[in-house]
Amino acid sequence: MKSDKIRNLTDVELHNQEHELADQLFKLKFQLNMGQTESLKKIRGLRKDIARVKTIQGERDRAAATEKR
């Protein structure tokens, strides 16, 4: 998922997206440990997407904190 697409999401959608990506990552890791899949590229991609979402959430939180001052 591109960062432009993530930036267009609302805060609630952003939180839901993070939760959904984390669930997908958990399932893929579980399948990997059970020997059912070997999709390391998907796992890496999901980890990067989660990092993007968390980064944008942090930017928004810092911007909101700055506005309150």
N, CA and C atoms as a LAMMPS dump frame, in Angstrom:
ITEM: TIMESTEP
0
ITEM: NUMBER OF ATOMS
207
ITEM: BOX BOUNDS ff ff ff
-5.0000000000000000e+02 5.0000000000000000e+02
-5.0000000000000000e+02 5.0000000000000000e+02
-5.0000000000000000e+02 5.0000000000000000e+02
ITEM: ATOMS id mol type element x y z
1 1 1 N 0.851 -1.17 0
2 1 2 C 0 0 0
3 1 3 C 0.899 1.235 0
4 2 1 N 0.572 2.175 -0.839
5 2 2 C 1.361 3.392 -0.962
6 2 3 C 1.022 4.365 0.166
7 3 1 N 1.982 5.202 0.52
8 3 2 C 1.766 6.149 1.605
9 3 3 C 0.729 7.203 1.23
10 4 1 N 0.61 7.547 -0.051
11 4 2 C -0.42 8.5 -0.474
12 4 3 C -1.81 7.972 -0.164
13 5 1 N -1.997 6.697 -0.414
14 5 2 C -3.285 6.068 -0.144
15 5 3 C -3.581 6.06 1.361
16 6 1 N -2.553 5.815 2.151
17 6 2 C -2.713 5.759 3.604
18 6 3 C -3.04 7.148 4.154
19 7 1 N -2.407 8.175 3.621
20 7 2 C -2.631 9.534 4.106
21 7 3 C -4.06 10.014 3.87
22 8 1 N -4.741 9.443 2.892
23 8 2 C -6.115 9.841 2.591
24 8 3 C -7.132 9.195 3.525
25 9 1 N -6.708 8.276 4.361
26 9 2 C -7.614 7.603 5.293
27 9 3 C -7.867 8.475 6.516
28 10 1 N -9.042 8.309 7.102
29 10 2 C -9.342 9.005 8.354
30 10 3 C -8.639 8.283 9.498
31 11 1 N -8.672 8.879 10.681
32 11 2 C -8.002 8.271 11.838
33 11 3 C -8.596 6.906 12.179
34 12 1 N -9.924 6.798 12.102
35 12 2 C -10.586 5.527 12.417
36 12 3 C -10.228 4.476 11.373
37 13 1 N -10.25 4.867 10.104
38 13 2 C -9.885 3.936 9.04
39 13 3 C -8.427 3.51 9.168
40 14 1 N -7.588 4.431 9.576
41 14 2 C -6.163 4.145 9.756
42 14 3 C -5.967 3.101 10.86
43 15 1 N -6.686 3.28 11.952
44 15 2 C -6.6 2.323 13.059
45 15 3 C -7.106 0.947 12.613
46 16 1 N -8.22 0.931 11.88
47 16 2 C -8.757 -0.339 11.395
48 16 3 C -7.795 -1.009 10.424
49 17 1 N -7.156 -0.223 9.579
50 17 2 C -6.201 -0.759 8.617
51 17 3 C -5.013 -1.392 9.34
52 18 1 N -4.537 -0.723 10.376
53 18 2 C -3.419 -1.275 11.149
54 18 3 C -3.803 -2.61 11.782
55 19 1 N -5.007 -2.668 12.34
56 19 2 C -5.468 -3.891 12.981
57 19 3 C -5.612 -5.021 11.954
58 20 1 N -6.144 -4.706 10.8
59 20 2 C -6.321 -5.696 9.75
60 20 3 C -4.975 -6.226 9.244
61 21 1 N -4.022 -5.331 9.045
62 21 2 C -2.686 -5.748 8.593
63 21 3 C -2 -6.614 9.638
64 22 1 N -2.16 -6.258 10.917
65 22 2 C -1.555 -7.049 11.99
66 22 3 C -2.159 -8.455 12.024
67 23 1 N -3.467 -8.565 11.803
68 23 2 C -4.113 -9.879 11.763
69 23 3 C -3.584 -10.72 10.601
70 24 1 N -3.443 -10.087 9.433
71 24 2 C -2.921 -10.794 8.271
72 24 3 C -1.5 -11.287 8.534
73 25 1 N -0.688 -10.429 9.16
74 25 2 C 0.688 -10.802 9.463
75 25 3 C 0.732 -11.982 10.431
76 26 1 N -0.124 -11.947 11.445
77 26 2 C -0.182 -13.038 12.409
78 26 3 C -0.524 -14.35 11.716
79 27 1 N -1.518 -14.317 10.837
80 27 2 C -1.932 -15.529 10.137
81 27 3 C -0.82 -16.072 9.243
82 28 1 N -0.131 -15.163 8.542
83 28 2 C 0.96 -15.608 7.681
84 28 3 C 2.115 -16.198 8.487
85 29 1 N 2.437 -15.581 9.626
86 29 2 C 3.507 -16.114 10.471
87 29 3 C 3.134 -17.491 11.011
88 30 1 N 1.876 -17.647 11.378
89 30 2 C 1.396 -18.929 11.875
90 30 3 C 1.514 -19.996 10.793
91 31 1 N 1.081 -19.656 9.567
92 31 2 C 1.181 -20.602 8.456
93 31 3 C 2.644 -20.947 8.166
94 32 1 N 3.519 -19.951 8.261
95 32 2 C 4.936 -20.183 8.009
96 32 3 C 5.511 -21.164 9.025
97 33 1 N 5.145 -20.979 10.29
98 33 2 C 5.645 -21.872 11.335
99 33 3 C 5.077 -23.277 11.216
100 34 1 N 3.869 -23.382 10.648
101 34 2 C 3.261 -24.699 10.466
102 34 3 C 3.767 -25.376 9.192
103 35 1 N 4.524 -24.642 8.384
104 35 2 C 5.064 -25.206 7.162
105 35 3 C 4.097 -25.188 6.006
106 36 1 N 3.053 -24.394 6.093
107 36 2 C 2.032 -24.365 5.045
108 36 3 C 2.326 -23.333 3.963
109 37 1 N 3.215 -22.393 4.229
110 37 2 C 3.505 -21.355 3.249
111 37 3 C 4.975 -20.971 3.316
112 38 1 N 5.451 -20.382 2.26
113 38 2 C 6.822 -19.889 2.227
114 38 3 C 6.848 -18.482 1.648
115 39 1 N 5.834 -17.693 1.933
116 39 2 C 5.699 -16.365 1.326
117 39 3 C 6.379 -15.302 2.192
118 40 1 N 7.687 -15.278 2.157
119 40 2 C 8.437 -14.296 2.931
120 40 3 C 8.239 -12.892 2.375
121 41 1 N 8.04 -12.781 1.057
122 41 2 C 7.826 -11.467 0.455
123 41 3 C 6.56 -10.823 1
124 42 1 N 5.507 -11.62 1.171
125 42 2 C 4.256 -11.098 1.7
126 42 3 C 4.432 -10.616 3.143
127 43 1 N 5.171 -11.374 3.922
128 43 2 C 5.407 -11.011 5.319
129 43 3 C 6.186 -9.704 5.391
130 44 1 N 7.221 -9.576 4.577
131 44 2 C 8.009 -8.34 4.56
132 44 3 C 7.154 -7.154 4.135
133 45 1 N 6.321 -7.36 3.123
134 45 2 C 5.445 -6.299 2.645
135 45 3 C 4.462 -5.849 3.708
136 46 1 N 3.882 -6.808 4.431
137 46 2 C 2.938 -6.474 5.498
138 46 3 C 3.625 -5.704 6.624
139 47 1 N 4.844 -6.122 6.966
140 47 2 C 5.574 -5.412 8.017
141 47 3 C 5.845 -3.969 7.608
142 48 1 N 6.187 -3.76 6.345
143 48 2 C 6.439 -2.406 5.861
144 48 3 C 5.154 -1.583 5.832
145 49 1 N 4.037 -2.209 5.449
146 49 2 C 2.762 -1.5 5.441
147 49 3 C 2.356 -1.082 6.852
148 50 1 N 2.564 -1.974 7.818
149 50 2 C 2.251 -1.649 9.21
150 50 3 C 3.115 -0.481 9.679
151 51 1 N 4.383 -0.501 9.301
152 51 2 C 5.285 0.59 9.677
153 51 3 C 4.829 1.907 9.058
154 52 1 N 4.376 1.872 7.809
155 52 2 C 3.878 3.09 7.164
156 52 3 C 2.671 3.649 7.908
157 53 1 N 1.741 2.758 8.259
158 53 2 C 0.529 3.187 8.965
159 53 3 C 0.895 3.8 10.311
160 54 1 N 1.78 3.15 11.051
161 54 2 C 2.178 3.659 12.366
162 54 3 C 2.918 4.984 12.248
163 55 1 N 3.72 5.138 11.201
164 55 2 C 4.438 6.394 10.99
165 55 3 C 3.472 7.534 10.753
166 56 1 N 2.48 7.313 9.916
167 56 2 C 1.506 8.362 9.614
168 56 3 C 0.658 8.671 10.839
169 57 1 N 0.311 7.643 11.628
170 57 2 C -0.418 7.885 12.876
171 57 3 C 0.411 8.756 13.811
172 58 1 N 1.7 8.468 13.917
173 58 2 C 2.587 9.258 14.768
174 58 3 C 2.7 10.689 14.297
175 59 1 N 2.776 10.879 12.981
176 59 2 C 2.837 12.238 12.434
177 59 3 C 1.586 13.018 12.795
178 60 1 N 0.444 12.371 12.668
179 60 2 C -0.829 13.034 12.995
180 60 3 C -0.916 13.349 14.481
181 61 1 N -0.453 12.423 15.318
182 61 2 C -0.481 12.652 16.769
183 61 3 C 0.415 13.831 17.151
184 62 1 N 1.609 13.888 16.558
185 62 2 C 2.523 14.991 16.857
186 62 3 C 1.967 16.322 16.355
187 63 1 N 1.316 16.295 15.204
188 63 2 C 0.725 17.523 14.66
189 63 3 C -0.42 17.997 15.546
190 64 1 N -1.219 17.07 16.064
191 64 2 C -2.322 17.431 16.951
192 64 3 C -1.79 17.984 18.269
193 65 1 N -0.701 17.419 18.776
194 65 2 C -0.125 17.889 20.032
195 65 3 C 0.464 19.299 19.853
196 66 1 N 1.026 19.551 18.696
197 66 2 C 1.605 20.863 18.416
198 66 3 C 0.521 21.92 18.305
199 67 1 N -0.63 21.553 17.727
200 67 2 C -1.736 22.493 17.578
201 67 3 C -2.34 22.884 18.924
202 68 1 N -2.315 21.97 19.879
203 68 2 C -2.906 22.241 21.192
204 68 3 C -2.119 23.279 21.98
205 69 1 N -0.85 23.42 21.68
206 69 2 C 0.001 24.341 22.444
207 69 3 C -0.334 25.743 22.144
